[in-house]
Amino acid sequence: MGEDNVLKREMRVALSRRAQPVWFRVLKWAVIITAVVVFRRAPSFQWWVLGAVAVSLTLHFFWRWKTRGWTQPWYGWDDVDTAAGRPPKRPDVRE
């Protein structure tokens, strides 16, 4: 599998609407923006940002490891179709 395919798959998973509910995304970005506005002048701000990036990457790679490269569902993530490049199944349509 080439690098293009890996990057494409990572982006499909990251942008999947089933990966995180909309309310969670809105709340997450509201908290991030609020924290930046409030703490940006703190002397240790850059360390907090670096720590948040490190935690985020660790969590991402942990989830990737547990889902075997986004090919198997694990603990709340079940959008295997998106990772495989197939259009996601609509939950309201029966086959």
N, C-alpha and C positions, 0 to 999 in steps of 0.2 A: 504494500500500500504506500503510495507516494505521500510526500508532505502536503500537497494540495488537498488530497482526500482527507487527511487527518485534520487539517485546519478547517476544511469545509464541514466536517462532522462536528468538530468542537463548536463551531459557530451555530450550526443547526441546533445542537443541544442547548447552548447558552441562550438562544433566542426562542426556544420552544415555549409556547404558551402553557404547556402542561408542566413545565419544570418548576415554575413558581406561580402561584395565583397572582392575579393583578393586584389585589389588596396588599399582598405581601411586598410586591415590588414597589408600590407607592409608599408604603410605610418605611421600607428599607431606605429609599432615596430621601424621604423626608428626614429620617434620623441622620443620615450621612450629611446632608446639606446643613441641617441645624447644628450638628457637631462641628462642622468646619467653620461656620459663621461664629459660633460661640468660642471655640478654642484656638482659632487660627493665630492669635497673637501670643499664645502661651509659649514659653521657651522650649518646651519639650514636644511641640506640635509635630515636628517632622519625625520624631521617634514613634509617636502614636500612629502616624500615617504608615510608616514602614512596618510597624507591628501589625496593623490591620491588613496590609498587603500580604505579609508573611502568613498570617492566619488564613486569609482567603485562599491563597495558593495551596497551602497545606490541606485545607478542607476540600478544595477542588480535586487535587490529585488523590486524596483518600477516597472520595466518591468515585473517581474514575477507576481506581484500583478495585473497589468493591463491586463495581458494575462491569468489570472486565472490559474497559474501554467503551462504555456506554452500550454494551451489547446484551446485558442482562439487568432486569429490574432489581433494585435494592432499596429498602427503607424509604419509601415516599417518592422515589423516582421510578416511573414505569413507562416513559415515553421512548421505548425501544424502537418504534417505527420511525420516529424522527431521526434518531441516530443512524439508522440503517439507510436513510435517504428516501424512505417511502413516505407518502403523505400520511399525517396522523389520522387515526381512525376517529370518527365522530362518535361520541358515546351515546348519542340519541338515535343512531341508525343501527338496526339489527341486521346481521348477515344471514 
